[in-house]
C-alpha cells in the first residue's frame, strides 16, 4: 500500500514535492494502488516511484518526470502525458486508451500487453522500447520514433504511422491491416510474417527489410523503395505498383496475382540463376524457375535491377 507520508508531501504541491525529491534522492516513493483520478501532476518528479495499479484516469502528467517508475497495470485512460520523460518506465499491462503521449520520451520503456488504442503518440520517442503484443489499433503516431523497437505480435491495424521511423525495428507477425505508413522508414526492419493487407506504404522506405512470408495483399506501394528487400514467399496479390523500386530484391516464390503496374512500367533487367520469370502456379502468378528449364529449381532467386517505372 502507498505511504501516507509520501502522499502528504505530494499533496503540498509541485514545488514542495520536487524539492523533497531532491533532498531525499535515495527514497523511492510508494504510491501504489492510489486513486489519483483527474489529478494534476504537471512538471512533477516521479522518477523511480512505484505507482503500480493506481487509478490515473484523466490525469495530467504533462512534462512530468516518470523515468524508471513502475506503472504496472495502471489506468491512464484519457490521461495527458505530453512531453513526459518516461525512459525505462514499466507500463506492463497498462491502460493507455486514448491517452495523449505527444512528444513523450518512452525510450527503453516496457509496454508489454499495454492498451494504446486510439492513443496519440505524435513525435513520441519509443526507440528500443518493448512493445510485445501491444494494442495500437487506430493510434496516431505520426513522425514517432520506433528505431530498434520490438513490436512482436503487436496490433497496429488502422493506426497512423505516416513518416514514422521504424528503422531496424522488429515487427515479426505484427498486424498492420489498413495502417497508414506513408513515408515511413523501415530500413533494415524485420517484418517476417507481418500482415500488411490494404496498408498504405506509398513513399515508404523498406530498403534491406525482411518481408518474407508477409501478407501485402491489396497494399499501396506507389513510390515505395523495396531495394534489396527480402520478399521471399510474400503475398503481393492485388497490390498497386507505380515507381516502385525492387532493385536487387529477393522475389522468390512471391504471389503476384492481380498486381497492378503503372502504365509504362519496366521489367527490364529481370534475371537470376537459373532464369527467373513470371509463371502461373495454381492460379497464382509467381516469380520462380522457368518451367521449361530442365535444371532443378534453384532454392532462391535474387532479382537484380528490377524497377517499376510509372
C-alpha positions in Angstrom: 0.0 0.0 0.0 1.0 3.6 -0.5 3.0 5.5 2.1 0.8 8.1 4.0 3.9 10.3 4.5 4.6 10.3 0.7 1.0 11.1 -0.1 1.0 14.0 2.4 4.2 15.5 0.9 2.8 15.1 -2.5 -0.4 17.0 -1.6 1.6 20.1 -0.8 2.2 20.8 -4.5 4.8 20.6 -7.2 7.4 22.8 -5.6 7.4 21.2 -2.2 7.3 17.7 -3.7 10.1 18.3 -6.2 12.3 19.8 -3.5 11.6 16.9 -1.2 12.7 14.5 -4.0 15.9 16.4 -4.4 16.6 16.3 -0.7 15.7 12.6 -0.4 17.2 11.2 -3.7 17.7 7.8 -2.1 14.0 7.4 -1.3 11.7 5.6 -3.9 8.2 6.9 -3.1 5.5 4.3 -2.6 2.3 5.4 -4.4 0.8 2.1 -5.2 -3.0 1.5 -5.6 -4.0 5.1 -5.1 -6.9 6.8 -6.7 -5.5 9.9 -8.4 -8.4 10.3 -10.8 -8.2 13.6 -12.6 -5.2 14.7 -10.7 -2.9 17.5 -12.0 0.8 16.4 -11.8 2.4 18.7 -14.4 6.2 19.0 -14.1 6.3 16.8 -11.0 9.2 14.5 -10.3 8.1 10.9 -10.1 11.3 9.2 -11.2 11.7 5.7 -9.7 8.3 5.9 -8.0 6.0 2.9 -7.6 2.6 3.8 -8.9 1.6 0.2 -9.6 -2.2 -0.4 -10.1 -3.1 3.2 -9.3 -6.1 4.9 -10.9 -4.6 7.6 -13.1 -7.6 8.1 -15.4 -7.8 11.6 -16.9 -4.7 12.8 -15.0 -2.3 15.4 -16.3 1.3 14.4 -16.3 2.5 16.9 -19.0 6.3 17.3 -18.8 6.4 15.2 -15.6 9.5 13.0 -14.9 8.5 9.4 -14.7 11.9 7.9 -15.6 12.3 4.4 -14.2 9.0 4.4 -12.5 6.7 1.4 -12.1 3.3 1.9 -13.8 2.5 -1.8 -13.7 -1.2 -2.2 -14.7 -2.1 1.4 -14.0 -5.2 3.0 -15.6 -4.1 6.0 -17.7 -7.1 6.1 -19.8 -7.6 9.6 -21.3 -4.5 10.9 -19.4 -2.3 13.6 -20.8 1.5 12.8 -20.8 2.7 15.3 -23.4 6.4 15.8 -23.3 6.7 13.5 -20.3 10.1 11.8 -19.5 9.3 8.1 -19.4 12.6 6.4 -20.2 12.8 2.8 -18.7 9.3 3.1 -17.4 7.4 -0.2 -16.7 3.9 0.0 -18.3 3.2 -3.7 -18.4 -0.5 -4.2 -19.0 -1.3 -0.5 -18.6 -4.4 1.0 -19.9 -3.5 4.0 -22.1 -6.6 4.0 -24.2 -7.0 7.5 -25.8 -4.1 8.8 -23.8 -2.0 11.7 -25.2 1.7 10.9 -25.3 2.7 13.5 -27.9 6.5 14.1 -27.8 6.9 11.9 -24.7 10.2 10.1 -24.3 9.5 6.3 -23.9 12.9 5.1 -24.8 13.6 1.6 -23.4 10.0 1.5 -21.9 8.3 -1.8 -21.3 4.8 -1.7 -22.8 4.2 -5.4 -22.9 0.4 -6.0 -23.5 -0.4 -2.3 -22.9 -3.6 -0.9 -24.4 -2.8 2.1 -26.6 -5.9 2.0 -28.7 -6.6 5.5 -30.2 -3.7 6.9 -28.2 -1.8 10.0 -29.5 1.9 9.3 -30.0 2.8 12.2 -32.3 6.6 12.6 -32.4 6.9 10.3 -29.4 10.3 8.6 -28.8 9.9 4.8 -28.5 13.4 3.9 -29.5 14.4 0.4 -28.3 11.0 0.1 -26.5 9.5 -3.2 -25.8 6.0 -3.4 -27.4 5.3 -7.1 -27.3 1.6 -7.8 -28.0 0.7 -4.1 -27.5 -2.6 -2.9 -28.9 -2.1 0.2 -31.0 -5.2 -0.1 -33.1 -6.2 3.3 -34.5 -3.4 5.0 -32.7 -2.0 8.3 -34.1 1.8 8.0 -34.2 2.8 10.4 -37.0 6.5 11.0 -37.0 7.1 8.8 -34.0 10.4 7.1 -33.5 10.4 3.3 -33.2 14.1 2.7 -34.0 15.1 -0.7 -32.8 11.8 -1.2 -31.0 10.3 -4.7 -30.7 6.6 -4.9 -31.8 6.3 -8.7 -31.9 2.7 -9.7 -32.3 1.6 -6.1 -31.9 -1.7 -4.9 -33.5 -1.4 -1.6 -35.3 -4.5 -2.0 -37.5 -5.8 1.3 -38.9 -3.1 3.2 -37.0 -1.4 6.3 -38.5 2.3 5.9 -38.6 3.0 8.2 -41.5 6.6 9.4 -41.6 7.4 7.3 -38.5 10.9 5.9 -38.1 10.9 2.1 -37.7 14.5 1.6 -38.8 15.8 -1.7 -37.5 12.6 -2.4 -35.7 11.3 -5.9 -35.2 7.7 -6.4 -36.4 7.6 -10.1 -36.6 4.0 -11.3 -37.0 2.8 -7.8 -36.4 -0.7 -6.8 -37.7 -0.7 -3.6 -39.8 -4.0 -4.0 -41.5 -5.1 -0.8 -43.3 -2.3 1.1 -41.5 -1.2 4.4 -42.8 2.6 4.0 -43.4 3.1 6.7 -45.9 6.7 7.9 -46.0 7.6 5.6 -43.1 11.2 4.4 -42.6 11.6 0.6 -42.4 15.2 0.3 -43.4 16.6 -3.0 -42.1 13.3 -3.7 -40.3 12.1 -7.2 -39.7 8.5 -7.7 -41.0 8.7 -11.5 -41.2 5.1 -12.9 -41.5 3.7 -9.4 -40.9 0.1 -8.7 -42.0 0.1 -5.6 -44.2 -3.2 -6.1 -46.0 -4.5 -2.9 -47.5 -1.7 -0.9 -45.9 -0.7 2.4 -47.4 3.0 2.2 -48.0 3.2 4.9 -50.6 6.6 6.6 -50.4 7.8 4.3 -47.6 11.5 3.2 -47.5 11.9 -0.5 -47.0 15.4 -1.0 -48.2 17.0 -4.2 -46.9 13.9 -5.0 -44.9 12.8 -8.6 -44.3 9.3 -9.2 -45.6 9.5 -12.9 -46.2 6.1 -14.6 -45.9 4.5 -11.2 -45.3 1.0 -10.5 -46.5 0.9 -7.3 -48.5 -2.2 -8.1 -50.5 -4.1 -5.1 -51.8 -1.4 -2.8 -50.3 -0.5 0.6 -51.9 3.2 0.5 -53.0 3.4 3.6 -55.2 6.9 5.2 -54.9 7.9 2.6 -52.3 11.6 1.7 -52.1 11.9 -2.1 -51.8 15.5 -2.2 -53.0 17.4 -5.2 -51.6 14.3 -6.3 -49.7 13.7 -10.0 -48.9 10.2 -10.7 -50.2 10.6 -14.5 -50.4 7.2 -16.2 -50.2 5.4 -12.9 -49.6 1.9 -12.2 -51.0 1.6 -9.1 -53.1 -1.7 -10.1 -54.6 -3.7 -7.1 -55.7 -1.0 -4.6 -54.9 -0.6 -1.4 -56.8 2.9 -0.7 -58.1 4.0 2.6 -59.6 7.6 3.9 -59.5 8.2 1.0 -57.1 11.9 0.2 -56.7 12.6 -3.5 -56.5 16.3 -3.3 -57.4 18.1 -6.4 -56.1 15.1 -7.5 -54.2 14.6 -11.3 -53.5 11.3 -12.1 -55.2 11.5 -15.9 -55.0 8.0 -17.5 -54.9 6.2 -14.2 -54.5 2.5 -14.2 -55.2 1.8 -11.5 -57.8 -1.8 -12.3 -58.6 -3.8 -9.3 -59.9 -0.9 -6.9 -59.4 -1.5 -3.5 -60.9 1.6 -2.0 -62.6 1.6 1.7 -63.6 1.4 2.4 -67.3 4.9 2.2 -68.9 6.3 0.1 -66.1 9.5 -1.6 -67.0 10.5 -5.2 -66.1 13.9 -4.9 -67.9 16.9 -6.5 -66.2 14.8 -9.3 -64.7 17.2 -12.3 -64.3 18.6 -14.8 -61.9 20.5 -18.0 -61.7 18.7 -20.0 -63.2 16.3 -17.9 -65.3 13.6 -16.2 -63.3 10.3 -15.5 -65.0 6.7 -14.8 -64.1 4.8 -18.1 -64.1 1.3 -19.3 -63.2 1.0 -21.8 -60.4 -2.4 -22.9 -59.2 -3.9 -19.7 -60.5 -1.2 -17.5 -58.9 1.5 -15.6 -60.7 4.8 -16.1 -59.0 8.5 -15.4 -59.7 10.5 -18.6 -59.8 12.1 -21.2 -62.0 11.4 -21.4 -65.8 9.1 -24.4 -66.0 10.6 -25.3 -69.4 14.1 -25.5 -68.0 15.5 -29.0 -67.3 17.5 -27.7 -64.4 16.2 -28.3 -60.9 14.6 -25.4 -59.1 17.1 -23.0 -57.6 16.4 -22.6 -53.8 16.4 -18.8 -54.1 16.3 -16.2 -56.9 17.6 -12.8 -56.2 16.2 -10.5 -58.8 18.6 -7.7 -59.7 18.0 -4.4 -61.5 14.2 -4.6 -61.4 12.5 -1.2 -61.1 8.9 -0.5 -62.0 8.7 3.0 -63.5 5.4 4.9 -63.7 
